[in-house]
Amino acid sequence: MKNPFKYGTLVDNEFFTDRINELRDIQRMLDSENHLVLISPRRFGKSSLVAKAVKISGRPSVSVNMQNMLSVEDLASKILRELFHLYPMERIKHLMSHFRIIPTVSSNPVTNSIDVSFQPVVNSFVLLEDAMALLEKVSTESKKLIVVFDEFQEIMGIRKGLDKQLRSIMQEQQHLNYILLGSQESMMTEIFERKKSPFYHFGRLMHLNKIPYDDFRVYVTERLPLKDKDADKYKGIVDGILSYTSLHPYYTQQLGAQVWEMMTYDNIVDDVVDKAIDSIIGSHDLDYERLWLSLNRTDRLIMRSLSEGKNPLKNRQIAASTSFSAIKRLMRAGYVIRLSDYEIEDPFFKTWIAKSCN
């Protein structure tokens, strides 16, 4: 019997949760000449949502996680590797014959993987310019290529001025749809909403929010082994999951998976949500301890305030300006998110802090 909840990787088919309206909006954008900028906290399901929309479109796509790119050379190499997976090698090699700097391309017949590397060069922008130009060369009006840059805000840390160089290339391209995803709202807003930014109003700006309660409730109810879905006891299990995770897609899937296992294999029903929470926290105890020890005193005070449901900006032990700087730092690191209020991104870590600090 397969667990009907999935987390930690891209989800699709029966694991995909709602997002009907958002999926429709992305599909409409892909049918236009426009580009999309999609913002949400980490693990809200934006990558899975975009992957599903691209799959439905039936069009070829290139996907690059900017978080894994440490240099401009990395970015150029990744783009070429993606293209080698999409199109016949001979076609790409022919188009690369016009490159100003020819890369080294090797293949592994066992794993069927392609590796692309460049010799050290003085002007790495030439590499990126040629690789980006290749995206347009392989794209056609009938089979427009979709280019997805995930965690796009990370371009600001790869090399100074990369945003200007990338924008200068992208603005001249046709027959391409770009989808730029980001998890750090302040940085993404700075890139796409600040008038002096090269990417100012580059595409349609879309925020991915939490899945509506009623929709998520149906999703969880249908997947749990509930003998009587209308019984108050079983309703309490579903509501307990959604209440604890605050409708966060990733953690709802994680807690749902643990509850399903306990109900299915251990026949646990009474207090199953609390027991599942304890099990997950216990399995991550060392990870949470290491994470906690890596934080400085100010960050710990902020996280403790949030774990207790208090406003961290009103912590009397920290100056307001210091608190605000710490919160911004914690948001950049992904530990804190802000929707209606500031909150700890991981509800299990939140519980671990609350228990450990009392």
N, C-alpha and C positions, 0 to 999 in steps of 0.2 A: 504494500500500500504506500503510495507516494505522498509525501507531505505537500499539501496544497498551497503552502506559503513559501515564498522565495525572497531572499535578500542577499546583498553582498555583490551581486552581479546584475547586468542588464536583464530586465524581465520582459516577457512577451507572452502572447497567447493567453492561456488560462490564468497566468500569474499577473497579468496586467490589470491595474486597478483604475477603473473609471476613466477620467480625463477625456471624456467624449468631446466637450466643447473646445478644450485646448487642442486636441488632436485635429479637430475640424479646422480650427484657425490656422494651424501650421500647414495643413494640406492646401488651404486656400492661398497661403503665402507662397508655397512651392509652385503653384500654378500661375504665379505672377512673375514679374521681372525684379521683384524686390528681395530684400534680405531681412533676416530676423535676428534680433538680439533678445535672448531668453535669460532671465535672471531668477534665481531662487537659492535658498540655502542649500548646502551640501546634502546629498542623499534624499532630496525631495522627489527624485524620479525624472528629472529633466532629460538626462541622457537616454533613459529608456523610452521616454515620450518621443523624443526626436528620432531615435532609432526605429520606432514603430511607424512614425509618419513617413520616414524615408523608405522603409520596406514596402509600405502600401503604395507609394508613388511608383515603384518598379524601376526607378532610375538609378544609375550608378552613383556611388558616393565615396568620398574620401573623408576620413575622420582622424583628427589629430588632437591628442590631449596635450595642451600647452604646458601643463604641470610637469610633464616628463621631458620637456625640451630645455636643455641646459645651454644651448648656443644656437646661433643662426644656422650653423652647419647641421646640427641635429634636426632642425626644422626642415631644411631643404632635403635632407636624406629621408626623413619620414614621409614627406610628400611623394618622393619618387618611389619609395617602397610600396606605398598605398596604390600608386598608379600601376606598378608592376603586377600587383595582385588583381587589378581590374581588367587590364588589357594584355594582349599578346606581347611577349617580351620583345619580339622583333620590331613591332610597331613602335614601342617606347624607345628602343635603342635607336631606331631611325630618327625619331624626333629629337633625341638627345645629341645627335651628330652636330647640331647647330649650337650646342652649349659652348660658352666661352671657356669654361673649365670642365673637362670631361671627368665624371666620377668613375670610381672603380665599382663594378657590379659583379657580384658572385652569387651563385645559387647552391643550395643544399638539396641534392636529389632525394635524400631520405626524408627530410622534414618539409620539402617543397617550399622553403623559405628563401627570401631574397635579401641580400645585404647590400647596402649602398654606402660608400664612404668617399670622402674627398681628401686630397692632400692639403696640408695647411696652406692657406692663402692670405694675402694681405687684405683684400677686399671681399669679405664673405657675403656682402650684399649682392654681388654678382651671382653667387650660387642660388640665393633665394629668388632673385629676379628671374633667372632661367627656369627654376622649378615651378614658380607660380605661373609663368607664361605657358608652361606645359599643361597646366590645368585647363587653360582655355583652348589649347590646341586639340585636346582629346574630346572636348565637349562639343556637342552639336545641338542645333535648335530643337530637334526631335527627341534627343536623349541628353537633356541638359545635365551636366554634372552638379551634384550637390556637395558642397564643401563645408564640413562641420569642424569648427575649432572649439573644443571644450576647455573650460577654465581659461577663457580668453584673457582675463585680467593679468595672467602671468607674463604676457608679452612685455609688461613694464619692467620686469626684472631680468629678462634675457639679455637685452642690450639697449643702452640709451639710444633713443631715436628710432627704434624698430617700429613703433606705431606709425610714425610719419612715412617711413619707407614702405611699410606694408600697405598703408592706405593709398599711397601714390600708385601702387600697382593695381590694387583692387578696383579703384574708381574707373580705370580704363577698360576693365574686363566686361565681356558680354557672354550671354548663354551660360551663366553660372548663377546658382543660388548659394549664398553664404548663410550659415546659421552659426551664430557666435553665442556660446553659452558661458555663464559666469556664476560663481557662488558667493562672491564678495560684493555685496550691493553697493557699498560706498565707492569702491574702485571702478566697478562697471558703470555706475552713474557718472563718475568723473570722466571716464573714457568716452561715453556716448551722449552725455547731456551738457558737458561744459563747452561753451561756444568756441573756445580756443583749441579744443582737442581736434586732432586730425579726423577722428571718427565721429564727430558731432553729427547726430541725426543720420547715421549711416544706414540704419534699417528700422523696421518696426520694433518698438520696445514692448516686451511682454513679460509680465511677472507671473511666476508659477506659485500659486498659493496652496494651502493645505486642501486636501480632498474634502468635500462637504461631508458632514457627520452622517447624514442619512444614507448617502451613497456608500460610504465606507462601512457603515453598519450592515448593509445588505451583503457586501463583499465578504466580511468576516463571518457573518451568520451562515452564509451558504457553504463555507469551507470547514467550519468546526463540526466535530461529530456530536451534534446536539440531538438528543432523543426526542425532545419536544421543543421546537424552536420558539414556541409561544410561552413556555413555562418561565415564570419569574426567575427561577434559579439560573436558567441558561441565558436569559436576557441579561442577567447581572454579569455573566462571564464576558459577553460581548462588550457591554458598556464599560466593564472594568478595564478591558484591554484598551479601548479607545480613550478612556479618561486618563489612563496612565501615560499613554504615548502622546497625548494631545494631538492626535490625528497625524503625527509625523509618519509619512509613508514607510520609510525604511524600518523604523523601530516598531511600527504596527505589524509589519510582516515578520520581524524577528520575534516579537512576543507572541504573535499568533502561531508561529511555527512551534515554539516551545510549549504553549498551551495544548496545541493539537497533539504533540508527542505524548505529553503526560496523560491526556484524556484517552488517547488511542492505545498506548502500550502499557500504561500503569493504572488505567481505570480510575484516575483521580478526577474528581469533580468538585468536591468541597475545597474552597480556598485555592483553586487551581491557578488563578491569576497571580496571587501572592507567592505561591510556591514556584511558579515559573519565573517570576521576577527575581526571587532569591537565587534560583539556579543560574540565571544569566549573570547576575552580579557576581556570584561565587566563581564562575568560570573566567571572569575578567578581573578578578581581584588584584592580581599582580600587575596587570596592565594599568589599571586605575591608580594603583599605588605609585608606579613609575611616573605616570602622567602628573599626578599630584606633586610629587617631589621635584618635578622639572619646573614647576611654577614658582615665581617669586612670591614674597609675602603679600604684596599688594594684590596680585592676581588671585591668590588663595582667599583673601578676604572678600574680594568681589564674588568669587565662585561660591563661597559659603553663604553670602547674603542671598544670592540667587537660589541656592538650594533650599533656603528657608522661606522663600517666597517674598523676600524683602526687596525694596528698591535699592540697588547698589550705589546709586548716586547720593543716597542719604545716609551712607555709612559714616558714622561720626569718627571712626578711626582713620579715615582717609580724607584728604582735601578733595573738594569737588572736581577740581581740574585734574588731579591725579587719578581719580576714579574714572573720569571720562576717557583719559588716555589709556588706562588699563582695559576698559571695556572695548575700545577700538582695537587694541592689540589682541585681545581674546577673540574678537570677531574675525580679525584677519586670520588667526590661527584655526578658526572653525569651532572653537569651544563654546562660543556664545552666538546666538542669532537674535534678530529683532524682527518680530512681526507686529503685533499690537503692543507688546512690551519686550524687554530684554528677557531671554530665557536661556538656560543651559541646553545646548543642542542635543546631548545624549541624556535621556531621562534616567537611564541606569546609572550613569556616572553621577547624576544629580542625587539619586538615592544613596549611592556609595558615600558621597561627600557628607550628606546630612547625617548618616549613621556614624561615619568615622569622626566627625567633629563634635559629637555629643557624648 
